[in-house]
């Protein structure tokens, strides 16, 4: 019996189709908009460049038994080599959605305003990063890849100015 013509074509048209989403995974994360003041009083923002060359803020997964604020502090220490920081308050949360194979990942990130203290020039990137750098505020706003983080950066700047941080 001859194979129906439709079956012959299926093998060509089904190639490259992604597997359907089988599971929804929630990933709570936390991070910070980290700033410092230069000797001249200018405000600089710390950004990291991820493996896909996108500039973003230090952030990571909340581990068992950790609060979001503890996670933000830990991640800034690990990702930027800045263990000496002041946690100045919560700025807001942002939501990311992305696909990981057959899973839909819903990531919620709690963002804090964080002042770096001590030797803030001693930043060091982790191996997986493509870069880490202090940016003038407007340059950081231009470099940031995520609109939601940009909005929180504007809120951070407003607080820094209003509260003279």
NORWO-V883466 format. One record per residue. N is the residue number from 1. RES is the residue in three letters. PSI is psi in radians with two decimals (999 if undefined). OMEGA is omega in degrees with one decimal (none if undefined). NEAR is the number of other ideal C-beta (glycine too) atoms within 10 Angstrom. Layout:
n/res/psi/omega/near
N/RES/PSI/OMEGA/NEAR
N/RES/PSI/OMEGA/NEAR
//
This chain:
n/res/psi/omega/near
1/UNK/2.35/-177.1/3
2/UNK/2.50/-179.8/5
3/UNK/2.32/178.2/7
4/UNK/2.53/-176.8/9
5/UNK/-0.59/179.7/7
6/UNK/-0.69/179.9/8
7/UNK/-0.60/179.2/8
8/UNK/-0.63/-176.9/10
9/UNK/-0.44/-177.3/10
10/UNK/-0.72/-176.4/10
11/UNK/-0.43/179.0/8
12/UNK/-0.60/-174.1/7
13/UNK/-0.28/179.5/9
14/UNK/-0.10/179.3/8
15/UNK/2.47/175.1/7
16/UNK/-0.05/176.9/5
17/UNK/2.36/179.6/7
18/UNK/2.60/175.1/8
19/UNK/2.57/179.9/9
20/UNK/2.71/-178.1/6
21/UNK/2.17/-177.1/12
22/UNK/-0.36/-171.6/9
23/UNK/2.56/173.2/10
24/UNK/2.22/-176.8/10
25/UNK/2.28/176.1/10
26/UNK/2.29/179.5/9
27/UNK/1.84/176.0/14
28/UNK/2.28/179.7/16
29/UNK/2.94/178.0/20
30/UNK/2.65/179.8/27
31/UNK/-2.97/-176.1/24
32/UNK/2.61/167.8/29
33/UNK/1.85/-172.9/26
34/UNK/2.26/179.4/27
35/UNK/2.84/172.1/23
36/UNK/2.84/173.2/19
37/UNK/2.36/176.0/14
38/UNK/3.00/178.7/11
39/UNK/-0.56/179.6/5
40/UNK/0.00/176.9/5
41/UNK/0.01/178.1/6
42/UNK/2.67/178.9/10
43/UNK/2.29/175.4/18
44/UNK/2.58/-178.0/19
45/UNK/2.38/178.5/24
46/UNK/2.21/174.3/24
47/UNK/2.63/173.6/26
48/UNK/2.63/178.8/24
49/UNK/2.07/-175.8/17
50/UNK/-3.14/-176.2/14
51/UNK/-0.30/178.0/9
52/UNK/0.31/177.5/8
53/UNK/0.34/177.8/9
54/UNK/2.35/176.9/14
55/UNK/2.32/-178.2/22
56/UNK/-3.02/-179.8/17
57/UNK/2.77/175.1/28
58/UNK/2.28/-179.9/26
59/UNK/2.84/178.7/22
60/UNK/3.12/-175.4/16
61/UNK/2.43/175.5/13
62/UNK/2.16/-178.8/21
63/UNK/2.80/-179.7/10
64/UNK/2.23/176.6/4
65/UNK/-0.02/-179.7/6
66/UNK/2.55/169.4/15
67/UNK/2.88/178.0/11
68/UNK/-0.68/-179.5/19
69/UNK/-0.70/177.1/17
70/UNK/-0.69/178.2/14
71/UNK/-0.81/-179.8/23
72/UNK/-0.80/179.4/31
73/UNK/-0.83/-178.9/21
74/UNK/-0.82/-177.2/17
75/UNK/-0.67/178.3/20
76/UNK/-0.67/176.0/28
77/UNK/-0.80/-177.4/14
78/UNK/-0.83/-172.2/13
79/UNK/-0.48/-174.9/23
80/UNK/-0.16/-176.8/26
81/UNK/0.54/179.5/14
82/UNK/1.50/-178.8/25
83/UNK/-0.28/-173.2/13
84/UNK/1.61/-176.6/13
85/UNK/2.70/172.1/21
86/UNK/2.18/175.7/12
87/UNK/1.93/-171.3/15
88/UNK/0.09/176.0/18
89/UNK/2.87/-176.9/13
90/UNK/2.35/178.1/14
91/UNK/-0.53/-177.5/20
92/UNK/-3.04/177.3/15
93/UNK/2.65/178.8/15
94/UNK/2.74/-177.6/20
95/UNK/2.33/173.4/9
96/UNK/2.63/174.8/13
97/UNK/2.25/175.0/9
98/UNK/2.91/-177.4/10
99/UNK/2.35/173.8/11
100/UNK/1.75/-175.2/11
101/UNK/-1.98/-178.2/10
102/UNK/0.36/-179.6/11
103/UNK/2.52/170.6/14
104/UNK/2.08/-177.6/14
105/UNK/2.14/176.0/15
106/UNK/1.89/-176.2/14
107/UNK/2.24/174.3/16
108/UNK/2.19/-178.3/15
109/UNK/2.13/174.3/27
110/UNK/2.23/-175.3/21
111/UNK/2.31/-179.6/25
112/UNK/2.70/172.7/26
113/UNK/2.20/-171.4/25
114/UNK/2.24/175.7/28
115/UNK/2.21/176.9/17
116/UNK/2.42/177.5/23
117/UNK/2.99/177.9/12
118/UNK/-2.58/-177.7/11
119/UNK/1.52/-175.8/10
120/UNK/-0.14/175.2/20
121/UNK/-0.20/-175.8/8
122/UNK/0.51/179.0/10
123/UNK/2.58/177.8/18
124/UNK/2.36/-177.1/10
125/UNK/2.67/173.4/15
126/UNK/2.85/-174.2/12
127/UNK/-0.63/-175.7/5
128/UNK/-0.23/-177.2/9
129/UNK/2.66/173.7/15
130/UNK/-0.29/179.6/13
131/UNK/2.87/174.4/11
132/UNK/2.39/-172.8/19
133/UNK/2.57/170.1/16
134/UNK/2.29/-180.0/18
135/UNK/2.53/165.7/17
136/UNK/2.64/-172.5/13
137/UNK/-0.89/-177.1/17
138/UNK/-0.60/177.2/11
139/UNK/-0.65/177.4/15
140/UNK/-0.72/179.1/24
141/UNK/-0.66/177.3/15
142/UNK/-0.64/-173.6/11
143/UNK/-0.52/-173.1/16
144/UNK/2.37/-174.4/22
145/UNK/-0.29/-172.1/14
146/UNK/2.09/-176.3/16
147/UNK/-0.70/-178.6/8
148/UNK/-0.66/177.7/15
149/UNK/-0.67/177.1/24
150/UNK/-0.73/178.5/15
151/UNK/-0.71/179.0/14
152/UNK/-0.51/175.2/21
153/UNK/-0.69/176.9/23
154/UNK/-0.72/176.6/11
155/UNK/-0.72/178.4/15
156/UNK/-0.80/-178.8/27
157/UNK/-0.69/178.7/19
158/UNK/-0.78/179.2/10
159/UNK/-0.72/179.6/15
160/UNK/-0.76/-179.0/18
161/UNK/-0.82/-176.8/10
162/UNK/-0.69/-175.8/8
163/UNK/0.06/179.4/10
164/UNK/0.93/-177.3/5
165/UNK/999/none/15
//
